[in-house]
Amino acid sequence: MRVRSAGFFSRRSFVAHAAGVAAGLAMFAAAAPAAAQGYPSRPVTLIVPWGAGGGTDATARIIASLLEKELGQPMTVVNRTGGNGVVGHAAIAAAPPDGYTIGMATVEIGMMHWQGLTPLTSASYTPIGLANLDPAGIQVRADAPYKTVAELLAAIKASPGKLKASGTGQGGIWHLAIAGLLRDQKIDPAAVPWVPSNGAAPGLQDVVAGGVEIAPVSLPEARSLIDASKVKSLAIMSDKPSALYPNVPTLKAAIGSDWSMAAWRGIVAPKGLPADVRDKLAGALKKVVASKEYTDFMASRGFGVIYAGPDDFAAYMAKSDAELGATMKAVGIVK
């Protein structure tokens, strides 16, 4: 039997082969947009870096349930906890960039790398959209002698080290909130010693009990104690008043400060997500955030609602990262 090498195709067979390849490529090119238009064609997993039952988990689950309706596929929420958020954020970043694994990133992604916990930053992801923002407040006991944040800052200046604060772990978001405010006001952040706690709830209880004087946590977290007249909020670290407590002044209104700090949550995907898939997810998320179901759910818990699309969300995360890094350096917790 005679075997013909590839280098000796007849002109007719070569032309036929080339035509077949061209047809195949044309079919592939035509199929690619159709495949993109068909996304998603199977269930999507939403990774949450924090535990079940918390605010991040609750926000993720309402978003997932509403995204199901928009995308027409089941959404499975998976809690990947550990490492102060590192485990879950790493799982999102390591997933295939095909749109079938997305995740809820939180403000900690702009903090963990400064602490040497992970090389991941917000630039390690494809941003889909910002969906929640809860600025820090400045809570003190209801019977505290400070009626305004200006009076509180004056007391801190007068007796550095006397007034203590709590509401999260050392170097956590609320620690950085008060440290950044003090730095903004040309006060040494060490003037308010930080007492680490397992979260806002125990920090607030410590304020009520008199163990610490300040809990710079979000207003939704302080809501029950504010409504029970056990604590009062002197200001909110935002450029806009709180929808929950519109009478609480912003720092700008109270002392002319532009300092702001907030916990935020948003949807991201692994880096390298195709633009058409990103746009479909972003469009669906925008509808979810604007929906009555979402706004009612968030309002019932006092959570702030905000939407920023992929580009604006990327810029917001980068700005947050820079501000957090500067504050962490000032506090001395950058590694």
C-alpha positions as CSV (number, residue, x, y, z in Angstrom):
1,M,0.0,0.0,0.0
2,R,1.3,3.4,-1.0
3,V,1.3,6.1,1.7
4,R,1.2,9.7,0.6
5,S,2.9,12.3,2.8
6,A,1.1,15.5,3.7
7,G,3.6,17.4,1.6
8,F,2.4,15.7,-1.6
9,F,-1.4,16.5,-1.6
10,S,-2.8,17.0,-5.0
11,R,-4.0,20.5,-5.8
12,R,-7.6,19.2,-5.8
13,S,-7.3,17.6,-2.4
14,F,-5.5,20.6,-0.9
15,V,-8.2,23.0,-2.2
16,A,-10.9,20.7,-0.7
17,H,-9.1,20.5,2.6
18,A,-8.6,24.2,2.8
19,A,-12.3,24.8,2.0
20,G,-13.3,22.4,4.7
21,V,-11.0,24.2,7.3
22,A,-12.5,27.6,6.2
23,A,-16.0,26.3,6.6
24,G,-15.2,24.9,10.0
25,L,-13.7,28.2,11.1
26,A,-16.8,30.0,9.8
27,M,-19.0,27.7,11.7
28,F,-17.0,28.3,14.9
29,A,-17.1,32.0,14.5
30,A,-20.8,31.9,14.0
31,A,-21.3,29.6,17.0
32,A,-19.3,31.8,19.4
33,P,-21.7,34.7,19.6
34,A,-24.6,32.2,19.8
35,A,-22.9,30.5,22.8
36,A,-22.4,33.9,24.5
37,Q,-26.0,34.8,23.9
38,G,-27.0,31.5,25.5
39,Y,-25.2,32.3,28.8
40,P,-26.0,30.9,31.3
41,S,-26.9,27.5,30.1
42,R,-26.4,25.8,33.5
43,P,-26.5,26.7,37.2
44,V,-24.2,29.4,38.5
45,T,-22.4,29.3,41.8
46,L,-22.1,32.4,44.0
47,I,-19.3,32.2,46.6
48,V,-19.6,34.1,49.9
49,P,-16.4,34.6,51.9
50,W,-18.2,34.9,55.2
51,G,-20.4,32.6,57.3
52,A,-24.1,31.8,56.9
53,G,-26.5,34.0,58.8
54,G,-24.5,37.2,58.7
55,G,-25.2,40.4,56.7
56,T,-23.0,39.5,53.8
57,D,-24.7,36.1,53.6
58,A,-28.2,37.6,53.7
59,T,-27.3,40.1,51.0
60,A,-25.8,37.4,48.8
61,R,-28.8,35.1,49.1
62,I,-31.4,37.8,48.2
63,I,-29.2,38.8,45.2
64,A,-28.8,35.1,44.2
65,S,-32.6,34.5,44.4
66,L,-33.3,37.5,42.2
67,L,-30.5,36.8,39.7
68,E,-32.1,33.4,39.2
69,K,-35.2,35.1,37.8
70,E,-33.2,37.5,35.6
71,L,-30.8,34.8,34.2
72,G,-33.2,31.9,34.1
73,Q,-30.8,29.4,35.8
74,P,-30.5,28.3,39.4
75,M,-28.0,30.1,41.6
76,T,-26.2,28.1,44.3
77,V,-24.8,30.1,47.3
78,V,-21.7,28.5,48.8
79,N,-20.1,29.9,52.0
80,R,-16.3,29.5,51.9
81,T,-15.1,30.9,55.2
82,G,-11.8,31.1,56.9
83,G,-8.7,33.3,57.1
84,N,-10.5,36.5,57.8
85,G,-12.1,36.3,54.3
86,V,-9.0,35.1,52.5
87,V,-10.3,31.6,51.7
88,G,-13.5,32.7,50.0
89,H,-12.0,35.6,48.1
90,A,-9.2,33.2,46.9
91,A,-11.8,30.7,45.8
92,I,-13.5,33.3,43.6
93,A,-10.3,34.4,42.1
94,A,-9.2,30.8,41.3
95,A,-12.4,29.8,39.6
96,P,-12.6,29.4,35.7
97,P,-13.5,32.8,34.2
98,D,-16.5,31.5,32.4
99,G,-19.3,33.1,34.4
100,Y,-20.4,30.0,36.1
101,T,-18.6,30.9,39.4
102,I,-19.0,34.4,40.7
103,G,-18.7,35.8,44.2
104,M,-19.5,38.5,46.7
105,A,-16.4,40.6,47.4
106,T,-16.4,42.7,50.5
107,V,-14.4,45.7,51.7
108,E,-11.8,43.3,53.2
109,I,-10.3,42.7,49.8
110,G,-8.8,46.2,50.1
111,M,-7.3,45.3,53.5
112,M,-6.0,41.7,53.4
113,H,-3.1,42.3,51.1
114,W,-1.9,45.3,53.2
115,Q,-1.8,42.9,56.2
116,G,0.3,40.3,54.3
117,L,-2.5,37.8,54.3
118,T,-2.8,37.4,50.6
119,P,-1.5,38.9,47.3
120,L,-5.1,39.3,46.1
121,T,-6.4,42.8,45.5
122,S,-9.5,44.2,43.8
123,A,-7.5,44.1,40.5
124,S,-7.5,40.2,40.8
125,Y,-11.2,40.1,39.7
126,T,-13.6,41.2,37.0
127,P,-15.9,43.7,38.7
128,I,-19.6,43.1,38.0
129,G,-21.3,45.7,40.3
130,L,-21.5,47.3,43.7
131,A,-24.7,46.4,45.5
132,N,-24.5,47.6,49.1
133,L,-22.7,50.3,51.1
134,D,-23.0,50.9,54.9
135,P,-20.9,53.8,56.2
136,A,-19.5,53.9,59.7
137,G,-21.2,55.8,62.4
138,I,-19.9,57.2,65.7
139,Q,-21.9,55.6,68.4
140,V,-21.6,56.4,72.1
141,R,-23.8,55.5,75.1
142,A,-27.1,57.4,75.2
143,D,-26.2,59.2,78.5
144,A,-22.6,60.1,77.3
145,P,-21.8,63.8,77.9
146,Y,-20.9,64.3,74.2
147,K,-23.8,65.8,72.2
148,T,-21.8,66.2,69.0
149,V,-18.8,64.6,67.3
150,A,-16.9,67.9,67.8
151,E,-17.4,67.6,71.6
152,L,-16.2,64.0,71.4
153,L,-13.1,64.9,69.5
154,A,-12.3,67.7,71.9
155,A,-12.5,65.2,74.8
156,I,-10.1,62.9,73.0
157,K,-7.6,65.7,72.4
158,A,-7.9,66.8,76.1
159,S,-7.2,63.3,77.4
160,P,-5.4,61.0,74.9
161,G,-5.8,57.4,75.8
162,K,-8.8,57.8,78.1
163,L,-11.6,57.0,75.7
164,K,-11.5,53.5,74.1
165,A,-13.3,52.1,71.1
166,S,-14.4,48.7,69.9
167,G,-16.5,47.0,67.2
168,T,-14.3,44.6,65.3
169,G,-10.9,42.9,65.4
170,Q,-7.6,44.8,65.4
171,G,-7.2,46.3,62.0
172,G,-10.8,45.6,61.0
173,I,-12.9,48.0,59.0
174,W,-14.4,49.9,62.0
175,H,-11.0,50.2,63.7
176,L,-9.8,51.9,60.5
177,A,-12.8,54.1,60.4
178,I,-12.1,55.8,63.7
179,A,-8.3,55.7,63.1
180,G,-8.8,57.4,59.8
181,L,-11.1,60.1,61.3
182,L,-8.5,60.9,64.0
183,R,-5.8,61.1,61.4
184,D,-7.9,63.3,59.3
185,Q,-8.4,65.6,62.3
186,K,-4.6,65.7,63.0
187,I,-5.1,63.5,66.1
188,D,-2.8,60.5,66.8
189,P,-4.9,57.4,66.1
190,A,-3.3,55.9,69.3
191,A,-5.2,58.6,71.3
192,V,-8.2,56.2,71.1
193,P,-7.0,52.7,72.1
194,W,-8.7,49.9,70.2
195,V,-10.3,47.0,72.1
196,P,-10.6,44.1,69.7
197,S,-14.0,42.3,69.6
198,N,-15.7,39.6,67.5
199,G,-17.9,42.2,65.8
200,A,-20.2,45.1,66.1
201,A,-22.6,43.5,68.4
202,P,-20.2,42.8,71.3
203,G,-18.5,46.1,70.7
204,L,-21.8,47.9,71.1
205,Q,-22.7,45.9,74.2
206,D,-19.4,47.0,75.6
207,V,-20.4,50.6,75.0
208,V,-23.6,50.1,76.9
209,A,-21.8,48.3,79.7
210,G,-19.3,51.1,80.0
211,G,-16.2,49.0,79.1
212,V,-15.5,51.3,76.1
213,E,-16.9,54.7,75.1
214,I,-17.1,54.5,71.3
215,A,-18.4,52.0,68.7
216,P,-17.6,53.3,65.2
217,V,-19.8,50.7,63.5
218,S,-22.5,51.1,60.8
219,L,-25.9,52.4,61.7
220,P,-27.7,49.2,60.7
221,E,-25.6,47.3,63.2
222,A,-26.4,49.8,65.9
223,R,-30.1,50.1,65.0
224,S,-31.6,48.0,67.7
225,L,-29.7,49.8,70.5
226,I,-30.4,53.2,68.9
227,D,-34.1,52.4,68.8
228,A,-33.9,51.2,72.4
229,S,-32.3,54.5,73.4
230,K,-29.3,52.7,74.8
231,V,-26.8,54.3,72.4
232,K,-26.8,57.5,70.2
233,S,-25.1,58.2,67.0
234,L,-23.2,61.5,66.7
235,A,-22.3,61.3,63.0
236,I,-22.0,59.2,59.9
237,M,-18.8,58.8,57.9
238,S,-20.4,59.5,54.6
239,D,-21.1,62.4,52.2
240,K,-24.8,61.7,52.4
241,P,-27.1,61.3,55.4
242,S,-28.4,57.9,56.3
243,A,-31.8,56.9,54.9
244,L,-32.2,55.0,58.2
245,Y,-31.5,58.0,60.4
246,P,-31.6,61.1,58.3
247,N,-31.1,63.4,61.4
248,V,-27.7,62.0,62.1
249,P,-25.3,64.5,60.6
250,T,-22.5,63.7,58.1
251,L,-19.0,64.5,59.1
252,K,-19.0,67.2,56.5
253,A,-22.0,68.9,58.1
254,A,-20.7,68.3,61.7
255,I,-17.1,69.3,61.5
256,G,-16.3,70.0,57.8
257,S,-14.5,66.8,57.3
258,D,-14.5,64.9,54.0
259,W,-13.4,61.6,55.7
260,S,-15.6,58.7,54.8
261,M,-15.4,55.0,55.5
262,A,-17.9,52.2,54.7
263,A,-18.3,48.5,54.6
264,W,-19.4,47.5,51.1
265,R,-20.4,44.4,49.2
266,G,-20.4,43.8,45.5
267,I,-20.5,41.0,42.9
268,V,-17.2,40.0,41.1
269,A,-16.0,37.2,38.9
270,P,-12.6,35.7,38.2
271,K,-10.2,37.9,36.2
272,G,-10.5,37.3,32.4
273,L,-14.3,37.0,32.2
274,P,-15.4,37.6,28.6
275,A,-16.9,41.1,28.2
276,D,-20.2,39.9,26.9
277,V,-20.7,37.6,29.9
278,R,-19.7,40.4,32.2
279,D,-22.2,42.8,30.6
280,K,-25.0,40.3,30.9
281,L,-24.3,39.7,34.6
282,A,-23.9,43.5,35.2
283,G,-27.2,44.2,33.4
284,A,-29.0,41.5,35.5
285,L,-27.5,42.8,38.7
286,K,-28.5,46.4,37.9
287,K,-32.1,45.2,37.5
288,V,-31.9,43.3,40.8
289,V,-30.6,46.2,42.8
290,A,-33.3,48.5,41.4
291,S,-36.1,45.9,42.1
292,K,-38.7,46.4,44.9
293,E,-37.9,43.0,46.3
294,Y,-34.2,43.9,46.8
295,T,-34.8,47.4,48.1
296,D,-37.6,46.2,50.5
297,F,-35.4,43.4,51.8
298,M,-32.4,45.7,52.4
299,A,-34.6,48.4,54.0
300,S,-36.1,45.9,56.4
301,R,-32.5,45.3,57.7
302,G,-31.4,48.8,57.5
303,F,-28.7,48.0,54.8
304,G,-27.8,50.7,52.3
305,V,-28.6,50.2,48.6
306,I,-26.3,51.4,45.9
307,Y,-25.4,50.4,42.4
308,A,-22.2,51.0,40.5
309,G,-21.5,49.2,37.2
310,P,-18.3,47.4,36.3
311,D,-16.1,50.4,35.5
312,D,-17.3,52.6,38.4
313,F,-17.1,49.6,40.8
314,A,-13.5,49.1,39.7
315,A,-12.6,52.7,40.4
316,Y,-14.4,52.6,43.7
317,M,-12.5,49.5,44.9
318,A,-9.2,51.1,43.8
319,K,-10.0,54.2,45.8
320,S,-11.1,52.2,48.8
321,D,-7.9,50.2,48.7
322,A,-5.7,53.3,48.6
323,E,-7.5,54.9,51.5
324,L,-7.4,51.7,53.6
325,G,-3.7,51.3,52.9
326,A,-2.9,54.8,54.0
327,T,-4.9,54.4,57.2
328,M,-3.4,51.0,58.0
329,K,0.1,52.4,57.5
330,A,-0.8,55.2,60.0
331,V,-2.0,52.7,62.5
332,G,1.1,50.6,62.0
333,I,-0.6,47.3,60.8
334,V,0.8,47.1,57.3
335,K,3.2,44.2,56.7
